[in-house]
Amino acid sequence: MQIAMVGSGYVGLVSGACFADFGHKVCCIDKDAGKIEALKAGKMPIYEPGLAELVMTNVRQNRLTFADDLSAVRGAQAVFIAVGTPSRRGDGHADLTYVYQAAREIAAAIEGFTVIVTKSTVPVGTGDEVERIIREARPDADFAVVSNPEFLREGAAISDFKRPDRIVLGLEDQRAEAVMREVYRPLYLNQAPILITNRRTSELTKYAANAFLATKITFINEIASLCEEVGANVQDIARGIGLDNRIGAKFLHAGPGYGGSCFPKDTQALIKTAQDYGTPVRIVETVAAVNDQRKRAMARKVLSACGGSVRNKAIAVLGLTFKPNTDDMRDSPAISVITALQDAGAKVNAFDPEGMEQARHYLDNLNYCSDPYACCKDAAALVIVTEWDEFRALDLGRVKSLLSEPVLVDLRNIYAPDEVRRQGFKYLSIGRYEANGVVVAQV
């Protein structure tokens, strides 16, 4: 099948490469000519494990091509819109400028019956507007609009695409259903369930899923704070509740708060949509507010570990991206933590395996280091913000010798408290009272 992918960012490039790997003929299109030229030369615009190899394999097999002109959609049976939908400045609504512009340009190029698929995360009713735009631009066009939200985790996107929990298709046309089933037919052997619903239900499903996961993260983070006060262990609690099949173990890892390109943006968009319809989602509103507060609270934990002040002290920060195995800095907890430390007078040394180039667009006055140990040199504390694998087995003796004070603040709970204490560190973690040496007050 001939597929066009409009937008060659994270979702578009991963989806396009995976569709090509299924055997479809795919053209990834992007108006950024520099990005397209880089892709043709084998240079990826994002870091995602396995993506570069997947792209180049399918380019060599002539299944994947790139273009900077939407005329390349001609002849495609399915045209996916995978452009950005950032939060709109001022009100938090999703900015649909790129989606609607793509729809106008696609209208001018399609030939024959074409299925136009919104892969971008969009608010309820966007598919209706896309259909109206195309119908107005090309009254004679034969097309159908489908909602097909993505559920990809950065760092595991290829596996998620090829082994999905489910495929959600929102559509109103049986011909479109037949095309979409053919698009995803290679997943038949994986027995991925396909949910067919109307467009508006599909659009809202994506927001509901992300809001629910954000709620799980925020819930366990609040339980972690309670654990530190009452003498409990959040990791054991997470296991205890996660073994309940009604709850599940995923997204119950306490930490400094959620970030990234999806959860912050999508929770805000859902909040705004619900307010517009007069049915506010109070739980989601609280989740977003609590998460924002938590990120700054992590800096206060560092201040406490350093005796209440970090003025004129160097602090080593390991991990800048919002999660490991990505270079994505969007809404990363590290931004809030580092900014708060700088506001308190600290000088910050930083290291991240993939995120330092992107971090320069978000953070000023950092001392970027070549490796974790260079980051620790003469610092008054080491703070682990992102749980990259290479941070899990640091030479703690070497770390201690490099720090000016033996303080380790582990915001991801990747170390065993006893192990770190044996090395002579003052050690603080998240939601583990025995790790933090808390004396529990009797009420």
C-alpha positions as CSV (number, residue, x, y, z in Angstrom):
1,M,0.0,0.0,0.0
2,Q,1.1,3.6,-0.7
3,I,1.2,5.7,2.4
4,A,2.1,9.4,2.9
5,M,3.2,10.6,6.3
6,V,2.8,14.4,6.7
7,G,5.2,15.5,9.4
8,S,8.6,13.8,10.0
9,G,9.0,14.5,13.7
10,Y,8.9,11.9,16.5
11,V,5.5,10.3,15.7
12,G,5.7,10.7,11.9
13,L,9.2,9.3,11.5
14,V,8.7,6.4,13.8
15,S,5.3,5.5,12.3
16,G,6.6,5.9,8.7
17,A,9.6,3.8,9.3
18,C,7.6,1.0,11.0
19,F,4.9,1.0,8.2
20,A,7.7,0.7,5.7
21,D,9.2,-2.1,7.6
22,F,5.8,-3.9,7.3
23,G,6.3,-3.7,3.5
24,H,4.3,-0.6,2.7
25,K,5.7,2.1,0.4
26,V,5.9,5.2,2.6
27,C,6.9,8.8,1.9
28,C,7.6,10.9,4.9
29,I,7.0,14.6,4.2
30,D,8.1,17.6,6.1
31,K,8.3,21.3,5.2
32,D,11.7,21.6,6.9
33,A,13.9,21.1,3.9
34,G,17.0,20.8,6.1
35,K,15.4,18.0,8.1
36,I,14.5,16.1,4.9
37,E,18.0,16.5,3.5
38,A,19.5,15.3,6.8
39,L,17.1,12.2,6.7
40,K,18.2,11.4,3.2
41,A,21.8,11.5,4.4
42,G,20.9,9.1,7.3
43,K,20.9,11.8,10.1
44,M,18.0,11.4,12.5
45,P,16.4,14.6,13.9
46,I,15.6,12.7,17.2
47,Y,17.2,10.1,19.4
48,E,15.2,6.9,19.6
49,P,16.9,3.5,20.1
50,G,16.9,1.5,16.8
51,L,15.3,4.2,14.7
52,A,18.4,5.1,12.6
53,E,18.9,1.5,11.6
54,L,15.3,0.9,10.8
55,V,15.1,4.0,8.7
56,M,18.2,3.2,6.7
57,T,17.2,-0.4,6.2
58,N,14.0,0.6,4.6
59,V,15.6,3.4,2.5
60,R,17.9,0.8,1.1
61,Q,15.0,-1.4,0.3
62,N,13.2,1.5,-1.5
63,R,10.2,1.3,0.8
64,L,10.9,4.6,2.6
65,T,11.5,8.0,0.9
66,F,11.5,11.6,2.0
67,A,10.1,14.8,0.5
68,D,9.6,18.4,1.4
69,D,6.6,19.0,-0.8
70,L,3.0,17.8,-0.1
71,S,2.6,17.0,-3.8
72,A,4.2,13.7,-2.7
73,V,0.8,12.6,-1.3
74,R,-0.5,12.0,-4.8
75,G,-1.3,8.4,-5.3
76,A,-1.3,7.5,-1.6
77,Q,-4.3,5.5,-0.4
78,A,-3.7,6.7,3.2
79,V,-2.3,10.1,4.2
80,F,-1.4,10.4,7.8
81,I,-1.2,13.8,9.5
82,A,1.5,13.6,12.2
83,V,2.4,17.3,12.7
84,G,2.9,19.0,16.1
85,T,0.0,20.1,18.3
86,P,1.8,22.2,21.0
87,S,0.0,23.9,23.8
88,R,-1.3,27.3,22.7
89,R,0.3,30.1,24.5
90,G,-2.0,31.8,27.0
91,D,-4.8,29.3,27.3
92,G,-3.4,25.8,27.2
93,H,-5.5,24.6,24.3
94,A,-3.9,22.5,21.7
95,D,-2.6,24.6,18.8
96,L,-4.1,23.0,15.6
97,T,-2.5,25.5,13.2
98,Y,-0.3,22.8,11.6
99,V,-3.0,20.2,11.4
100,Y,-5.4,22.5,9.6
101,Q,-2.7,23.8,7.3
102,A,-1.7,20.2,6.4
103,A,-5.4,19.5,5.7
104,R,-5.6,22.4,3.2
105,E,-2.5,21.3,1.4
106,I,-3.5,17.7,1.3
107,A,-6.8,18.6,-0.2
108,A,-5.1,20.1,-3.2
109,A,-3.0,17.0,-3.8
110,I,-5.1,13.9,-3.3
111,E,-6.3,11.8,-6.2
112,G,-9.0,9.1,-6.1
113,F,-10.5,7.8,-2.9
114,T,-8.1,8.7,-0.1
115,V,-8.2,8.1,3.6
116,I,-6.8,11.0,5.6
117,V,-5.8,9.9,9.1
118,T,-5.1,12.2,12.0
119,K,-2.2,10.6,13.9
120,S,-1.4,13.8,15.8
121,T,-3.0,14.1,19.3
122,V,-6.0,16.4,18.7
123,P,-9.0,17.6,20.7
124,V,-12.5,16.3,20.2
125,G,-14.0,17.5,17.0
126,T,-10.8,18.1,15.1
127,G,-11.6,15.3,12.6
128,D,-14.9,17.1,11.8
129,E,-13.0,20.3,11.1
130,V,-10.4,18.6,9.0
131,E,-13.2,17.1,6.9
132,R,-14.9,20.5,6.6
133,I,-11.6,22.1,5.5
134,I,-11.0,19.5,2.8
135,R,-14.6,19.5,1.6
136,E,-14.6,23.2,1.3
137,A,-11.2,23.2,-0.6
138,R,-12.1,20.3,-2.9
139,P,-15.9,19.8,-3.2
140,D,-15.3,17.0,-5.7
141,A,-12.7,15.1,-3.6
142,D,-13.5,11.5,-2.7
143,F,-12.1,11.0,0.8
144,A,-12.7,9.9,4.4
145,V,-11.2,11.3,7.6
146,V,-10.1,8.8,10.3
147,S,-8.8,9.3,13.8
148,N,-5.9,6.9,14.7
149,P,-4.2,8.2,17.8
150,E,-0.7,7.0,18.6
151,F,0.3,5.4,21.9
152,L,4.1,5.4,21.6
153,R,6.5,5.7,24.6
154,E,9.7,7.6,23.9
155,G,12.6,5.2,24.3
156,A,10.4,2.2,23.3
157,A,8.5,3.5,20.3
158,I,9.4,0.9,17.7
159,S,8.4,-1.9,20.0
160,D,5.2,-0.1,20.9
161,F,4.3,0.4,17.3
162,K,5.0,-3.2,16.2
163,R,3.5,-4.8,19.4
164,P,0.7,-2.4,20.4
165,D,-1.7,-3.0,23.2
166,R,-4.5,-1.8,20.9
167,I,-5.1,0.0,17.6
168,V,-7.9,2.7,17.9
169,L,-9.7,3.7,14.7
170,G,-12.3,6.4,14.8
171,L,-14.2,6.5,11.5
172,E,-17.5,7.0,9.8
173,D,-16.9,5.2,6.4
174,Q,-16.8,1.5,5.7
175,R,-14.4,2.1,2.8
176,A,-12.0,3.8,5.3
177,E,-12.3,0.8,7.6
178,A,-11.2,-1.5,4.9
179,V,-8.2,0.7,4.0
180,M,-7.1,1.0,7.6
181,R,-7.4,-2.7,8.2
182,E,-5.1,-3.3,5.3
183,V,-2.7,-0.7,6.6
184,Y,-2.5,-2.6,9.9
185,R,-2.9,-6.1,8.5
186,P,0.8,-7.0,9.2
187,L,0.0,-6.8,12.9
188,Y,-2.6,-9.6,12.5
189,L,-0.1,-12.3,13.7
190,N,0.6,-10.2,16.9
191,Q,-3.2,-10.3,17.5
192,A,-3.3,-6.6,18.3
193,P,-6.9,-5.8,19.1
194,I,-8.5,-3.2,16.8
195,L,-11.1,-0.9,18.4
196,I,-13.5,0.6,15.9
197,T,-15.4,3.6,17.1
198,N,-16.5,7.1,16.0
199,R,-14.0,9.8,15.5
200,R,-14.8,11.8,18.5
201,T,-14.6,8.8,20.8
202,S,-11.2,8.0,19.3
203,E,-9.9,11.5,19.8
204,L,-11.0,11.6,23.4
205,T,-9.6,8.1,24.1
206,K,-6.0,9.4,23.6
207,Y,-6.5,12.2,26.1
208,A,-8.2,10.0,28.6
209,A,-5.4,7.4,28.4
210,N,-2.7,10.0,29.0
211,A,-4.6,11.7,31.7
212,F,-5.1,8.4,33.5
213,L,-1.4,7.5,33.3
214,A,-0.5,11.0,34.5
215,T,-2.8,10.5,37.5
216,K,-1.1,7.2,38.4
217,I,2.3,8.9,38.4
218,T,1.0,11.8,40.5
219,F,-0.8,9.5,42.9
220,I,2.3,7.4,43.7
221,N,4.3,10.6,44.1
222,E,1.9,11.9,46.7
223,I,2.0,8.6,48.5
224,A,5.8,8.8,48.4
225,S,5.7,12.1,50.3
226,L,3.4,10.6,52.9
227,C,5.7,7.6,53.2
228,E,8.5,9.9,54.2
229,E,6.5,11.3,57.0
230,V,4.9,8.1,58.4
231,G,7.7,5.6,58.1
232,A,6.6,3.6,55.1
233,N,8.3,2.5,51.9
234,V,6.8,3.6,48.6
235,Q,8.4,0.9,46.5
236,D,6.8,-1.8,48.6
237,I,3.5,0.0,48.5
238,A,3.8,0.2,44.7
239,R,4.4,-3.5,44.5
240,G,1.6,-4.2,46.9
241,I,-1.0,-2.3,45.0
242,G,0.5,-3.0,41.5
243,L,0.0,-6.8,42.0
244,D,-3.7,-6.0,42.0
245,N,-4.8,-6.7,38.4
246,R,-7.3,-3.9,38.7
247,I,-4.5,-1.4,39.2
248,G,-1.4,-2.9,37.5
249,A,2.3,-2.2,38.2
250,K,3.1,0.2,35.4
251,F,3.5,4.0,36.1
252,L,3.8,3.4,39.8
253,H,7.5,4.5,40.1
254,A,7.8,7.5,42.4
255,G,10.0,10.3,41.2
256,P,10.3,14.0,40.5
257,G,7.1,14.3,38.4
258,Y,6.1,13.6,34.9
259,G,7.3,15.6,31.9
260,G,7.8,15.1,28.1
261,S,5.9,16.0,25.0
262,C,2.6,14.3,25.9
263,F,1.4,14.2,29.5
264,P,1.8,18.0,30.4
265,K,0.4,19.1,27.0
266,D,-2.4,16.6,26.8
267,T,-3.6,17.0,30.4
268,Q,-3.9,20.8,29.8
269,A,-5.7,20.3,26.5
270,L,-8.2,17.9,28.2
271,I,-8.7,20.4,31.0
272,K,-9.4,23.2,28.6
273,T,-11.8,21.1,26.4
274,A,-13.7,20.0,29.5
275,Q,-14.0,23.5,30.7
276,D,-15.3,24.7,27.3
277,Y,-18.0,22.0,27.4
278,G,-19.0,22.9,31.0
279,T,-17.9,19.6,32.5
280,P,-14.6,20.3,34.3
281,V,-12.3,17.3,35.0
282,R,-11.4,18.2,38.6
283,I,-9.1,15.2,39.1
284,V,-7.0,16.0,36.1
285,E,-6.8,19.7,37.1
286,T,-5.4,18.6,40.4
287,V,-3.0,16.2,38.8
288,A,-1.5,18.9,36.6
289,A,-1.2,21.4,39.5
290,V,0.3,18.8,41.9
291,N,2.8,17.7,39.3
292,D,4.0,21.3,38.7
293,Q,4.5,21.8,42.4
294,R,6.4,18.6,42.8
295,K,9.1,19.5,40.4
296,R,10.1,22.5,42.4
297,A,9.7,20.5,45.6
298,M,12.6,18.3,44.4
299,A,14.9,21.2,44.5
300,R,13.9,21.8,48.1
301,K,14.9,18.2,48.9
302,V,18.4,19.0,47.5
303,L,18.6,22.2,49.6
304,S,17.7,20.2,52.7
305,A,20.4,17.6,51.9
306,C,22.9,20.5,51.6
307,G,22.1,21.9,55.0
308,G,19.5,24.4,53.7
309,S,21.8,26.4,51.4
310,V,23.5,25.9,48.1
311,R,24.6,29.5,47.5
312,N,28.0,29.5,45.7
313,K,28.1,25.7,45.8
314,A,28.4,23.5,42.7
315,I,25.7,20.8,42.4
316,A,26.1,17.9,40.1
317,V,23.0,16.8,38.1
318,L,22.9,13.6,36.2
319,G,20.1,13.3,33.7
320,L,18.4,16.2,31.9
321,T,15.8,14.5,29.6
322,F,12.4,13.8,31.0
323,K,13.1,10.0,30.8
324,P,16.0,7.8,29.7
325,N,16.5,6.7,26.0
326,T,15.4,9.9,24.5
327,D,16.9,13.4,23.9
328,D,13.5,15.0,24.6
329,M,13.8,17.9,27.1
330,R,10.2,19.1,26.9
331,D,8.8,19.8,30.4
332,S,11.5,17.7,31.9
333,P,11.6,17.8,35.7
334,A,15.3,18.6,35.4
335,I,14.4,22.1,34.1
336,S,12.4,23.0,37.2
337,V,15.0,21.4,39.6
338,I,18.0,23.1,38.0
339,T,16.2,26.5,37.7
340,A,15.3,26.4,41.3
341,L,18.8,25.5,42.4
342,Q,20.2,28.3,40.3
343,D,17.6,30.7,41.8
344,A,19.0,29.6,45.2
345,G,22.5,30.6,44.1
346,A,24.0,27.2,43.0
347,K,26.3,26.6,40.1
348,V,25.1,23.5,38.3
349,N,27.3,20.9,36.6
350,A,25.3,18.6,34.3
351,F,25.6,15.5,32.2
352,D,23.2,13.5,30.1
353,P,24.0,10.8,27.6
354,E,21.8,12.3,24.8
355,G,20.1,15.4,26.0
356,M,22.7,18.1,26.4
357,E,22.4,19.6,23.0
358,Q,18.6,20.0,23.4
359,A,19.1,21.2,27.0
360,R,20.9,24.3,25.7
361,H,17.6,25.5,24.3
362,Y,15.9,25.3,27.8
363,L,18.6,26.0,30.4
364,D,21.2,28.7,30.7
365,N,24.5,28.9,32.6
366,L,25.1,25.2,33.0
367,N,28.5,23.6,33.0
368,Y,28.0,20.7,30.7
369,C,30.4,17.8,31.5
370,S,31.9,15.0,29.5
371,D,30.8,12.1,31.8
372,P,29.3,11.5,35.2
373,Y,32.6,11.7,37.0
374,A,33.6,15.0,35.5
375,C,30.2,16.3,36.6
376,C,30.9,15.3,40.2
377,K,34.2,17.1,40.5
378,D,34.2,19.6,43.5
379,A,30.4,19.5,43.7
380,A,28.7,19.7,47.1
381,A,26.0,17.1,46.1
382,L,25.2,14.7,43.4
383,V,21.5,14.7,42.2
384,I,20.2,11.9,40.0
385,V,17.2,13.2,38.0
386,T,16.8,10.8,35.1
387,E,17.4,7.1,35.5
388,W,19.7,6.3,32.5
389,D,21.1,2.8,32.8
390,E,24.7,4.1,32.9
391,F,23.9,5.9,36.2
392,R,22.8,2.7,37.9
393,A,26.3,1.3,38.6
394,L,28.5,4.3,39.3
395,D,31.8,3.7,41.1
396,L,30.5,5.3,44.3
397,G,34.0,5.3,45.8
398,R,35.2,7.4,42.9
399,V,32.1,9.6,43.1
400,K,32.7,10.3,46.8
401,S,36.4,11.2,46.2
402,L,35.4,13.7,43.6
403,L,32.6,15.4,45.5
404,S,33.5,18.1,48.0
405,E,30.7,16.7,50.3
406,P,29.4,13.1,50.3
407,V,25.8,13.9,49.5
408,L,23.7,11.9,47.0
409,V,20.1,12.8,46.3
410,D,18.5,10.0,44.3
411,L,15.2,11.2,42.8
412,R,14.6,7.9,41.0
413,N,15.4,5.4,43.8
414,I,17.9,3.6,41.6
415,Y,20.3,2.8,44.5
416,A,19.9,0.6,47.6
417,P,20.2,2.8,50.7
418,D,22.4,0.4,52.6
419,E,24.9,0.2,49.8
420,V,25.2,3.9,49.5
421,R,25.5,4.5,53.2
422,R,28.2,1.9,53.5
423,Q,30.2,4.1,51.2
424,G,29.9,7.0,53.6
425,F,27.3,9.1,51.8
426,K,24.4,11.2,53.2
427,Y,21.7,9.7,51.0
428,L,18.2,11.0,50.3
429,S,15.7,9.2,48.0
430,I,12.0,9.3,47.3
431,G,9.4,7.8,49.6
432,R,11.8,5.5,51.5
433,Y,12.0,6.6,55.2
434,E,14.8,4.2,56.0
435,A,16.8,5.6,53.2
436,N,16.4,9.2,54.4
437,G,17.0,8.4,58.1
438,V,13.7,10.0,59.1
439,V,12.6,9.7,62.7
440,V,8.9,9.1,62.6
441,A,6.9,11.4,64.9
442,Q,4.2,9.7,66.9
443,V,0.8,11.4,66.5
